[in-house]
Amino acid sequence: MPSINNGAGRPAALFVMDPAHLPRLFPPSVRERLSGVLRLPDDAAPLPVPAGGIDPAEVEVLITGWGCAPLTEPVLSGLPRLRAVLHAAGSVKHHITEACWERGLSVSSAAAANALPVAEFTLGAILLSGKDALGTAARYAAERRPPAAARTHTMGNYRRRVGIVGASRIGRRVIELLRPFDFEVAVHDPYLRVEEARELGVAALPLDELCAVSTVLSLHAPAVPATRHLLDARRLALLPDGATVINTARGSLVDQNALEAELVSGRISAVLDVTEPEPLPVDSPLFGLESVLLTPHIAGALGNELERLGEVVAQEAAALCAGRPLRHRVRRSDLDTIA
């Protein structure tokens, strides 16, 4: 990849994101590294407004994040020297348009770094679900006494069957995190070859079979038309009694009405970091169920985890300016197959 540094000084860059995220993504130590290779503005700003004295017509790199509007052709026309977009977050689907690919822009994403806390959250949810921690805690608080021995017979994580839907970067990281434990792990992904599953150390199963054998089913597929309501009423009914559905991907993967019916009946449990709609209506019955853990989309990078995303951007900027390949480059063909 040719260097964007032509010897005339550091290439100009703009931050295009919600300004509230800037100090968390780029604390002083990370910003110092970034400013060593790029000429940076003082703050984030919407395009095409100049920021920090930098003229958009000079900008070669956009550093984007949550709150970035779509980079359409009219926007790009005001950025004639733009060469690259480095995204300090996960998916680029919401701001990278066809015009970006037609321009031939290099696009990079910190999605791999954002995947780490999602996988860690999922691991915690899997381990706790095996102990029925949520339901037991609720009953303990209500009854003020430990559960009867009969209620613990179905608990435990030894050889619990875990199904992973989607061998995305998050799904693969979850599989990796599960290796030290005594789980039986299987995966469904239409793009995963048998030899790849073998290398991951898991069985590859059709989705219906995966649902039927999994006592924990964790969703890590991308939100594309083909995956909308991937878990519908029929597939939810295949889950064994007492199974747990974990969704840290997108709410659209599950038929919300069908899931609600199963959860209200008490047949299965769920850990839902995402829903459809998001957030749920305030009168949703799911808020009152002891078998459901609802969190408001917190599995991804938050707090001090955001610095990790900024680190990725700083590394990518250094590679870009040195003419090295982008380690986290996103291609147009990737968008339908990654979460």
N, C-alpha and C positions, 0 to 999 in steps of 0.2 A: 504494500500500500504506500503510495507516494506520501511524503511528509507534507503537512499543510503549513509547516514553518519554512518560509522561503528565504530566511535570513534577514528579513526586514523587521524583525522584532516579534514579540509574542502575538499570535493570532488573536483577534478580538472575539469575545464571547458575550452572550447575554444569558441571564437567568430568566426562564419563562415558566413561572409557577406561582402558586399562592405564596406571597412573601413570608407568611407565618412559618412556613416550613424551612426557610433558608438557614436560619441559625442552627437548627437541629440536624439538618443534612450536612451542613458545612461549618462545623465549629472551627475556631481559629487554626488549629493544627492542620485540619484537612484543607481549609481555604488557603492556607499558606502554600501547601503543596500544589494546589490547583493554580494559584496565581504565579507559581514558578514557571508555568508553561503557557498560560493563557492570560490575556489582558481582560480583567474582569470589571463589571460594573459594581456599584456600591450596593445595589439592591435588585430584587426581582421586579419585573414590570411586564404588563401585557404588550404584545406586539401590535402595531409597529411603533409604539412609543419609545423614543430613545431613553436609555437608562444609564445613569452614572457617567454621562458625557460621551458615551459610545454611540456612534452613528450606526443604525442598523445596516446601512449600505456597506459598511466595512466588516460586518460580522461574518465569521467563518464557522463558528460553532455555537449551537444553541444547547444550553443545559436546561432540560425540561424536568417537570415534576408534576405532582398533583395540582390540578387547577389550570394546566396548560390547555388552551383552546386548540381546536383542530388546525393543523398547519396546511391550510388550503392554498391553492394557486395564487389568489390575491395577496395572501400573507407572504408567500415565498417570493413574489415579484418584488417586494421591498427588501429582499435579502439576496441581492445578486451574487454575492461571494460565498454564500452558505455552502459548506461542504459536509457538515456532520451534525447529527442530533444525538446527544448523550442524555439518556433518560435516567434520572435519579429516583426511579420507582420501578414498578413491575411491568404490566402490560403496556404496549405502545399503541394498542388498537384504537384508543380514544383520541389520539392527536396526530398519528402518522397517517396521512392520506395517500391516495393514489398519486397525487402530484409530487409527493416526496420521493416515491419510487421512480417516477418518470424523470425527475431531476437527477437521479443517481446518487442521492445522499447516502452517506454511511450512517447507519442507525445502530445505536447500542443501548442496552437496557441493564439495569441493576436487578432484574427479576431473579437471578440466581441468588443474590444476597437476600432479597425479600422472601425467597422460598424457605430460608433456614428457620426463621421463627414460626412460619406456618407449619412446617414439619415438626418442630419441637412442640407446638401447641397440640398437634394431632397425636403425637406420641403420648403426651400427658393425658389426653382424652381417652385414648385406647386403654392405657393402664388403669385409669380410674373407672372406666366403664366396666372393666372386668371385675372390679370389686363392688360394683353397684354403689359407688361412693355417693353419688348425688341423691339417689332414692333413700339410701340408708341414713344419710345425714338428715334428710327431711323428716324421716320417720323418728329418728333419734330425738330431734328437736321437739317434735310433737308429742311423743310418748314418754320422753325422759328416761328411757331404759334401752339397753343394748338389744339388738335383734335376737329373736329366738333362733336356736341352732338350725331349725328347719329352713329358715330364710337364707341361710348362708350356703346351703348345699350347691346352689348354682353359681356361686361366686368363684373367682380365681382366674389367673391368666396362664396357667400351665396348659399348653397345647390348645389354647383358644384359637379359633379359626378367624383370621383377619382377611377381609377382601379389600383390595385396593382397586378403585375404578379410575384408571388413567395413569399411565407410566410417564407422566409429565416430570419436569424437574422436581416438583414437590413430591409427587408420588414416588419417584425413585429415592428421594432423600428419606421419606418415611420408611420405605423398605430397608434402607441402610440402617436407620436408627433402630429398627425392630430386630436386627440380627442378634444382638446379645441376649435376647429373651427367647423363651420357649414357646413361641407362637408358630402356628402353621399358616403361612402367608401365601395367598394366591392373588393374581392380578388379571384384570381385563383391560385391554387396550387394542383397538382394531389395527393400530399402526405398529404394534410390538411383534417382532418376529419370535418364533419359538426359541431360536438360539440366543436371542437377547434376554428372554425370560430366564433361560437356563443360566446365563451369565449373572443375572440378578439373584439367582438362587431361589426363585419362586416358580410356582406352577401358573401357566397361562390358561384361563378358562373362559368359555362363553359367558356373557353377562348373566343370563338366566341361571346357569349353574352356579356362578359365583354368589348370586343372591341366595340361592337355596342352601348353600353350605356355610355361609359366613355368619358368625355370631356378632361380628363387628364389620360394618361396611363403611369404608371411608372414601369420600369422593374427591378426586383430584383431576378431573377432566376439564378441558377448556369450554367456555360458553360460546358455542357456535350453533347454527340451526340444527345440525344433526344430533346435538346432545340436549336439546330442549326437552324437558320432562323425560330424561333418560330413565329415571326411576318413576314410573307411573304406577297406577293402582295395582296393575297385574304383577309387576316386579316387586313392589313393596309386599304384596301378599305372599311372595315366595320366601321372604325372610323367615327364619325360625322364630318361634315365640321367644320373647326375651332378648331379641337381637337389638343392637344399637346402630343407628345411622349417624355418621359424623360428616358434616358438610362444612368445609372451610374453603370451598371453591367458589361456586356461584349458586344463588338460589334457584335460577332457572333450570338447573339440572334435575330438580325434583318437582313433581306435581304437588304443589303446596296443599291443595284441598285433600288429595289422597293421603298425604303424609299426616295432615292434621287429624283425619279420621282414624288412622292407625294409632296415633299417639294418644288421642282422647280415649280410645278404647282400652288403653293400657297394655296392648299386646307387645309393643316394641318401645324402645327409648330412643332419644336423640341428643346429640350435641350439635347445635346449629349456630355457627358464627355468621352465616349468611342465610337469607330467606328471600322469598318472593311474595309480596313486595318487601323492600328493605327501606326503613324499618317496618316491622309488623304493625298493623292497626293496634291502637291502645287497648281495644277490647278483645284481642286475640285470646282464645282459651289456652294457648300454649304457655302464656306467662304464669298460669297457675298450676301447671302440672309438675309434680315432683320428679317425673321421669324425663324431663326435658331441661337441658341446660342451654339457655339462650344468651349469647354474647353479641354485642353490637359491632361486628366486623373488626375484631381486635387481634386476630391471629397473625396478620402481617406485621411488618416492622412498625414499632411504636417506640416512643421515648428514646432511650439511648441506643436502640437498635437502628435508628435512622442514620446514625453516623456511618454504619457499615455500608449503606447505599452511597453516601457521599464518597467514601473511600474507593468504591468501584469506579465512580465517575472520574476521580482524580487519577486512578490507574489508567483508565481508558484515554483520558486527555493526554497523558504522558506518552502513551503508545502512539496515539494519533499524530502528535507533533514530532515524534521520532521516526515516523514512517513504518512502525511495526503493526502487525495485524491487531484488530480489536478482539479482545478475548471474549467479549460478550455481545458480539455483533448479532443483530436481528435481520433476517432476510424476509422478504415478502412471503415466501413459501412456508415460513415457520408459523405464521399466525393462526392457521387452522389446526395445528397439531400440538401446541403447547398451551399450558394453563397460565 
